[in-house]
Amino acid sequence: MQPIILHPQTPDEMRLVKQFAKVMKIKAAQVKETPAQKREREFLDKLERGARQVKDHLDGKIKLKSARELLDEL
């Protein structure tokens, strides 16, 4: 079988994945994330979150501030 990689986002998700592997008797190994991998993941997460905000703004779900409004706050 092919290995699969899971990325739990919370401690509860991690616990659930570990319990499932134990119950199903699936061999599981936890791989530590390197600092470079962590920075890359965080960058991609922020990029994805920003893209979602732009999409929500274009769909009319949220209102984003203009650059002028942002500078006026400073």
N, C-alpha and C positions, 0 to 999 in steps of 0.2 A: 504494500500500500504506500501511497505518497504521504509525506508529512504535510500537516497544515499548520499555519501560523495564525494565532488568535491574538488580538490586542485588546484585552479588557481595559475599560476606562475607569473602573472604580474597584475598590477592594472587594465589594460584594460580588461583582462580576468575576473577579479572579477566584474567589472562594467557590463560586458556583462551577466554574470550569474545572477546577481541581477536584471537586466532589464528583462531577460527572465522569471525569477520567478514571477516578478511583472505582466508582460503582461499575463502570463498563469494562474495567480492567484494561484500560488503554495506557500504554506506556507514554508518560508525559515528561518533558524536560523543560525547565524554565531557563530562558536565555537572558542574561543581563544586557541591558541597553547601554551602549557606549555614549559618552557625552556628545559626540558628533551626531550619532543617530538621534539622540534626544533633541538636539537643536533643530535638526532637519524635520523631525516629527512635529515639534512645536511650531516651526515656521509654516509647514503645510497646514496645520490645524488653524492657525491665524488667517492664512490665505483663504482657506475654505470658509471660515466664519465671515470674513469680509465679503466674499462672493455671495454668500447667503443673504447678508444685509443688503447688498446692492439689488439682488433679485427681489427681496421683500419690498424694498423702496420702489422699484419699478412696478411691482404688482399693487402698490398702494397700501400695503399692510403696515409699513412704518414710514415716518418722515425723518429724513436725515438733514442735518444742519448744512448750510452752505459754508464755503470757506470763509466768507465775510462774517457770518454769524459766529463761527468758531474763533476768528481773530478778535472780534468784538468782545468776547468773553475774557480774553487775556488782557 
